């Protein structure tokens, strides 16, 4: 049986890869696959290399041949579209379609994603709407996100730098799925050049990425002092599959 673990350069997917190999590696063919995205923090590649050493296995790469550089900005430019309440084209092109390309040439009997014990609802929804053949490795051993951080720390693996800079996950910097003014002002503070690129590109495309008091506005019009939900309450993990994206529910 072939098991594919989708590694996102996040803490949970790293531990999911390790646990899958520990539990199933002797009896199954386990492959770890990553979709590299140009707009992620560069330290994600260091983290990937550290995880490879930890799990004792090479992490394979899956990309969409239409976008060989894996650039979200290129997707937004070509599609003239950045985000909607149902998701973003970068997730479709650089994650989902890259996954389809991988599945075209590789047999997958079971998938593993980084759903943790505190994300049982996400896992249950996922198997109803996307794939039934998912092994909830972290849920089965009752590991939470905090547990995953501790496991990596005990293994001597530094978390991706993006976590230490206050972001809730290891996604792209300036993720267009987010609409919270708290998030975007955090990007403005930590990565001003990225904020400017997002503001300029979204103005050109006409994408109002941020919501303030229920109204969508352009990033260039965002008050630097505006706030929304605390960063720690946000969860917009950019998964390998396109789950239904409940943007209003997650980011008001």
N, C-alpha and C positions, 0 to 999 in steps of 0.2 A: 504493500500500500504506500502511496506517495502523499506526504503531508507537506504543504507549503505554508511557511510562516511569513506573514507580511510585516516586514520590519520598517518602521517609520522614522527611525533615529530618535524615538521617544523612549523613556525609561520603561514603560509597561511592555512595549513590544520587544525590548531587549531581554527582559526577564522571561517573557513568553517564549522567546527563541531558546533560551537556556533550558527552561523547564521542559519544553517539547523534546529537545535532544536528550535530556536526562531520562525522560519517561519513555519515549518512543524510539529513540535513536538506534537501539539494538535490534529492533524488530521491524522498523519501517524506514523508508527512504525519506529523510527530512531535508528539505531545501529551505533556505532563508533568502528572501527576495526583498530588495529595496527599490523604490522609485526615486532617484535623485532629482531634487528640484533646485534650480539655480538660485532662487531667492531665499532659500534656507540659510541660516547662519553657517559660515564656513567651518565652525567647530563641530558641526554635525558629522563631517567626514572623519574628524579625529575620533569622535565617539564611535562611529561605525567600525573603524580599525581596531579600537580597543575591545569592542564587543566580539569581533572576529577572533581575536586572541583568546578571549574568555571562553567562548563556546567551542573553540578549536575547529572552526569551519569557515570557509569563505562565504561571504554574503554576495549573492548574485544580484545583477542589475537588470531591471526591466524598464524599457522606455517606449514611448510612442514614436515610431519612425517619422511621423509628420513633424515632430518637435524634438529633434535629436539633442538639442542643448538643454531640454527640460526647463525652459524658461516660462514662468507664468506671465511675465510682462509681454512676451511674444504672443502668447495665447490671447491675452486681452486685446492686444493691438490688432491681430488678425481677425478676431471675432467681433471687434468693436463692441465688446460687452465684458463687464467685470464681475457682476454679482446680481443675484435676485433672491427673493425669499426661499426659493427651492435649491439654492446652491450657487456654485461658481463654475465657469467653463474650464478653469485650470484644473479643478478636481476631476472633471470629466475627461479631459484630454491627457493630463499627465499622470493620473492615478488609474481611473477606470479603464480607459482605452489602452494604457500601458499594460494593465493586468490582462485585458483581453488578448493582447498580442502575445503575452507570456503563455496564456492558456492555449493559444493556437498551436504552440509547439511543445508544450509540456503537459503531461497528464497530472491532474490534481484530484485525488480522492477525498482529501480533507483539507480544510483551510484552518489556520490559526491566526487570530488577531489579538491585539493587546487589551481585550476587555477584562477589566479587573472586577474583584468581588463587589466593589461599590458601583459597578455599572451593569448589574444583572438586567435591568430594564432595557438598556441599549442592546445587549446581546440578544435578549428575547425578541425585541422588535426586529433586529437584524435578520435573525433566522426566519422570521415570518415574511420579510419583504425583500431579502436579497439572496441568501444562501442558507440551505438547511444543513449542509455538510460542513459545519464549523465545530471544532473542538474547543470548548471554553476552558483552556488550560489553566489560566490564572484563577478563574472562578472555581474550578474544581478543587484547587488547593487553597482556596480562600485567601488570596493575596490581594490587598488593596494597592492603590497608587503609592501611598506612603510606604507600604511594605516593599514595593519595588525600588523606591529610592534607597531604602536601608540595605537591601540586598546588593545593589550596585556599589554603595559605599563600602560595605563589608568586603566586596570583591576588589576594592582598590580602584574602581573605575569612576572617574570624575563625570558628573552629569554634564550633558551638553550645556555650554555656556549660556544659551538662551534662557534656561530655567533660572540661572543665577542672576540674570538681568531682570527678573520679575515677570517673565511671560508664563502663561499657564500651560504651555506645551512646547514642543520642538518644531512647530509648523514654520512656514515662511514668515519672515519678518514683514509686518504690514499685511496680514491676512485679510483679504477683501470680504470674507464671510462675516467678519466682525462689524457691528454697527455701533458699539458702545463708545461714547466719547471718552470714557476712562481708558479704554484700550488705545484709541488713536492718539490721545495726548501722551500716553506712555511711549508710543512709537515716536512721537514728535520729540520727546525728551531724550530717549535712549538712542534713537537712530534718525536724527533730523534729515539726513540725506534721503533715506528711504521714505520718510513722510512726504518730503517734497516731491519725489518721483510719483508716489501714489496720488498726491494732490493734483499734480500737473496732468497725469494720464487720465485720472477720473474726470477732470474738468474738460479735457479734450473729447472724451467719450460721452460725457454727460451723465456719469454715474454718481449718484448721491449716496456715498458709502456710509455716512454716519447719521444716526438718528438722535435728535435732541428734543425732548419733551414731545415725543410722538411724531415729529416732523423730520423727514429726510432732508439733509443739506449736503452741500459739497464740502469736502475736507478743507478747502481753502477758507471756508467761512466758519470753521469750528473755533469757538472761543478757547484759548489755551487753558483756561481755568475750568472749563465745563467737565462735569463728572457724571457717571452713571453707576452701574453695578460695580462692586469691587472686583479687581482682577482675579482674585482667588475663586470667585463664584462662576467664572466663565469656563466654558469647555467647548471649544470648537476644533477639536482634533480633526485633522484632514486625513480621513481614512482612505484605504485603498479602494473601498467600494463607496458608491454614492448613496449614502443613506438619505432619506427625506430630511431636508434641513429646516428645522423649526426656528427660523431666524428671530422672529418676534419673541418667541418664548425664551430664547437663550440670551438675547443681547439687549433687551430694553433696559 
